[in-house]
Amino acid sequence: MFQPAPGITAQQQKGLNQNFEKALDSIAKANSALAEAVLEAPDEEMKALNGKVKGDINRLKDAVQRGDLQDVANALQDLRDDVKKQTFLARLIAEGIDDPELRKNLLELCQKLDRDLVGELLPAIKSAIANPENQAAIDYMDQLINELATDTSRLLTFTDNVAPEDKLGSSSKKMNKILDKIQLAVTNYNGTEAASGLKDLKDQLIKHKALINHIVDRDDIDEEAKRRLIDQSKQMDTLYSQLIQDTKAALNNPGDISAQTKVRQDITSFRTLANTTAQQAQKLKSGRKGLEKKEEMDAIRRREEEERKLAGKDEIYRAGYNVEKAVQKYKEDSSPAGQLVKFANQIGSAMQKLSELSKNGSKRDIIMGAREIANYVKEITKWAEAAAKQCRDPVLARELRDAASVANNFGVQLKIVAAVKASSSDDDPTAAKSLIVCCQGLTKSVIETVNVSQYAQLKKKL
């Protein structure tokens, strides 16, 4: 059924093939719980490395303090290996980043870590150990160790800031390198390397799919684009299983050209899918950037319109405007929370009206305007109590009653202050200031009442 590869006996070849098949079977039956864990946390590889580096640094500090040269050497070797893995992964991620500033910062930090670890830290440790009485040498070593810890944490922060679309591009590049490894192993009939490559590919496929899931979970991606990415993700799963079977066949039948051809075709198809998903993700990112730019321009236009609307308006008018703006995201309905939104809007409108009356209206108009607001505040108190009674969370219910109570106090004060304002001279700054402070306090408490009622509504009693 199979023929031995050059240099080994038929029995040895048979044993290698059996071991290879066991390894592949183990890969094919990968623990689903582990797969789910990776799917939920696609960046765990970098985080895990960062944790190892921190552990290496702590071991290094302890070994230096004890003066144990063997432990120092071991900790340094582990530190070098883990930092090397971390910078390798970071550079791979950097290849897929289209933000030039972020890519530049990431690569420069990798270079600094490589330089500091080998060029500066090692000589500093040797100097500190050789001269235990030299405090300057010890301080310099401590400084470099602390800088290394800070820089590796910064590296994690930088990679966390990379968009998932860019990470998918890096994942695609990593898959291509693994596929090259598998192809070479199959060509050389190296079962151990082939099994290792397929395991690496499985791990990377899980991470690749996790990134795809992260991307398609967004609301700003059209359904057709989501469907394509999900379908391609499923195709990669199917193709991976096919690659395992065809790799088995190729290694079990040395010299079978058709078996080798199938493996090459599988690898080519897998490579195409990996690259295509990365390219499509980049297109989605470009489209989202355009959408974000539009949203940014819309926000600028809204601010400009708001500034025009508020130009020349006093603090009382602005306080009323702020009430309406704060509650516009909530809907008015027959529920207690909906009624609070309704009367908050009426308070905002009445406050803007009071602003004009305080400048141009009669004394009676000012007093009546304040009474109108106070009446609306009574409605706020009534509906806040209704919402509190429906809430099964006693803390939220208390917060709701407290916020409404503060609003009620400002409502009472407003009537008094308005009466004082009406009876004072038009240019009395104290009366005008008191009216402003009262309106601003009322605004804050009304908004707080409405906001808390929205949370309370989510915890209604059954």
C-alpha positions, 0 to 999 in steps of 0.5 A, a space after each residue: 500500500 505504501 513504499 518507504 521513503 529514501 533512507 528508512 526501512 519499510 517497517 520504520 516508514 509504516 511506524 511513521 505513517 501510523 504515528 502521523 495518522 494518529 496525530 491527524 486524527 487527534 487534530 481532526 477531533 480537536 476539543 470543541 470547548 477549546 475552539 470556542 474559547 479561542 473564538 471568543 478571544 482571538 487576541 489571546 495569543 498576544 495576551 498569553 505571550 505578554 503574560 509569559 514575558 511578565 513572568 519571565 521578568 519577575 523570575 529574572 528580578 528574583 534570580 538577580 536579587 538572589 545572585 543565582 547565575 544559573 537562574 538568571 541565565 534560564 530566565 534571560 533565555 526564556 525572556 528572549 524567546 518569549 519577546 522574540 515570539 511577541 515581536 514576530 507576531 506583532 510584525 506579522 500583524 503590522 504587515 496587514 495594517 493600513 494605518 501608516 502611523 500605527 504600523 510605524 509605531 508598532 515596528 519601531 517598538 519591536 525594533 526597540 525591544 530587540 535592541 534593548 533586550 540584547 544590546 543593553 539589558 544583558 550587559 547591564 545585568 552582567 555589570 550589576 551582578 559583577 559589581 553588587 556594591 555599585 548602586 548605579 549599575 543596579 539602578 540602571 539594570 532595574 531601569 532597563 528591566 522596568 522599561 522592558 516590562 512597559 514596552 511589552 505592555 505597550 506592544 499589547 496595547 498597540 496590537 489591541 488597537 489594530 482593526 479586526 480587518 487588518 488582523 485578518 490580513 495578518 492571519 491570512 499571511 500567517 496561513 500562507 506561511 503554514 501552507 508553505 510548510 505543509 506543502 514542503 513536508 508532503 513533498 519530502 514525505 515528512 509526516 512529523 512536519 506535515 502533522 505539525 503544520 496541519 495543527 498550526 493551520 487548525 489553530 490559525 483557522 480558528 483565530 481567522 474564523 473568530 476575526 470573521 465573526 467579529 467583523 460580521 457582527 457589526 451592524 454597519 455591514 450589508 447582509 450580502 457581504 456578511 453572507 459571503 464571509 460566513 460562506 467562505 469561512 465554512 468552505 475553509 472548514 470543509 477544505 481543511 478536512 479535505 486537506 487532512 485526508 489528501 495529505 494522508 493519502 499522499 504520505 501513504 503512497 510515495 510516488 503517487 503523483 495524483 495524490 501530491 497534485 490533490 494536496 497542491 490543489 487543496 493548498 491553492 484553494 485554501 490559500 485563495 480563500 484565506 486571501 479572499 476573506 482578507 481582501 473582502 474585509 479590507 473593502 468593508 473597512 474602506 466602506 466603513 471609513 467612508 461611512 464614518 467620514 459621512 457621520 463625522 461631517 453630519 455631526 459637524 453640520 448638526 453642531 453648526 446648526 445648533 450653534 446658529 440656533 443658540 446664537 444670542 440665546 441666554 442660559 435659560 433658553 440653553 437650559 431648556 434646549 439641553 432638556 429637549 436634546 437629552 431626552 430626544 433619544 427616548 420615545 413618548 408613550 403611555 408608560 411612566 417612563 414615556 410620560 416622563 419623556 413627554 413632560 420633560 420635553 414640555 419643561 424644555 419648551 416652557 423654559 425656552 419660552 420663559 427665557 423670552 418672557 424674562 427679557 420682554 414679557 410682563 411681570 405677570 407673564 414671568 410668574 405664569 411662565 414659572 408656574 407652568 414649568 412648576 406644574 410640569 415638574 409636578 407631573 415629573 414627580 407623579 410619573 417618577 413615583 409610578 415608575 419607581 413602584 414598577 421597578 423591582 430594583 430598590 436601589 434604582 427605585 430610590 435613585 428615581 425618587 431622589 432625582 424627582 424630589 430634587 426636580 420638585 425642589 427646583 420647581 418650587 424654588 423657580 416659582 419663588 425666584 420668578 416672583 422675586 425677578 418680577 418684583 425687582 428692577 429689570 437690570 437686577 443681576 442677582 435676580 437674573 442670576 438666581 433664575 438662571 441657576 434655578 433653571 440649570 439645576 432643574 434641567 440637570 435633575 429632570 434629565 437625571 430623572 428621565 435617564 434613571 427611569 429608562 433603566 428602571 423600566 428594564 427592571 419592571 416587576 412581573 
